[in-house]
Amino acid sequence: MVLYIKPGCGWCDQAVEWLEARGIEFRAVDVFADRAAYERMRRISGQTLAPTLEMPDGSVLADFGTDQLGEFLAQRA
């Protein structure tokens, strides 16, 4: 899974910490450092807010808190 993040984003930091604490593998991509990633995040989510999570099956969770993240991943387990 890919986690699109922005530097200085508290929600992004929380999402990274939440995933790491649970041993969930993901790849974090800084959309400020990677313009193509920013454009992809916009295309798949329809917005520019982070964090945005893209699952291997193509499902997307955009602009979320960790409570929503747990629910989203549980539905895909």
C-alpha positions as CSV (number, residue, x, y, z in Angstrom):
1,M,0.0,0.0,0.0
2,V,1.1,3.6,-0.6
3,L,0.6,6.4,1.9
4,Y,0.7,9.8,0.3
5,I,2.0,12.3,2.9
6,K,3.0,16.0,3.2
7,P,5.8,17.3,5.4
8,G,4.6,19.0,8.6
9,C,1.2,17.3,8.3
10,G,0.1,16.1,11.8
11,W,-2.5,13.7,10.4
12,C,0.2,12.2,8.1
13,D,2.6,11.7,11.0
14,Q,-0.2,10.0,13.0
15,A,-1.0,7.7,10.1
16,V,2.7,6.7,9.7
17,E,3.0,6.1,13.5
18,W,-0.2,4.1,13.6
19,L,0.8,1.8,10.7
20,E,4.3,1.3,12.0
21,A,3.1,0.5,15.5
22,R,1.0,-2.3,14.1
23,G,3.7,-3.6,11.8
24,I,1.7,-2.9,8.7
25,E,3.9,-2.6,5.6
26,F,3.5,0.5,3.5
27,R,5.5,2.9,1.3
28,A,5.3,6.6,2.3
29,V,5.5,9.0,-0.5
30,D,6.1,12.7,0.1
31,V,3.9,14.5,-2.5
32,F,5.7,17.8,-2.1
33,A,9.0,16.1,-3.1
34,D,7.4,14.0,-6.0
35,R,5.2,15.9,-8.4
36,A,4.1,12.8,-10.2
37,A,3.0,11.3,-6.8
38,Y,1.0,14.5,-6.1
39,E,-0.7,14.3,-9.4
40,R,-1.5,10.6,-8.8
41,M,-2.9,11.4,-5.4
42,R,-5.2,14.1,-6.9
43,R,-6.3,11.7,-9.7
44,I,-7.2,8.7,-7.4
45,S,-8.7,10.7,-4.6
46,G,-10.3,13.6,-6.3
47,Q,-8.7,16.0,-3.9
48,T,-5.3,17.4,-2.7
49,L,-5.5,16.6,1.1
50,A,-3.2,14.2,2.8
51,P,-2.8,11.6,4.1
52,T,-4.2,9.5,1.3
53,L,-3.9,5.8,1.3
54,E,-3.9,3.7,-1.9
55,M,-4.4,0.0,-1.5
56,P,-3.1,-2.7,-3.9
57,D,-6.7,-3.4,-4.9
58,G,-7.2,0.2,-6.0
59,S,-9.3,1.3,-3.1
60,V,-8.5,4.7,-1.7
61,L,-8.9,6.4,1.7
62,A,-8.4,10.2,1.5
63,D,-8.0,12.8,4.2
64,F,-8.5,10.6,7.1
65,G,-7.8,10.2,10.8
66,T,-6.4,7.0,12.4
67,D,-9.9,6.0,13.6
68,Q,-11.0,5.9,10.0
69,L,-7.8,4.1,9.0
70,G,-8.4,1.2,11.4
71,E,-12.0,0.8,10.1
72,F,-10.9,1.0,6.5
73,L,-8.2,-1.7,6.9
74,A,-10.5,-4.0,8.9
75,Q,-13.0,-4.0,6.1
76,R,-10.3,-5.2,3.7
77,A,-8.8,-7.9,5.9
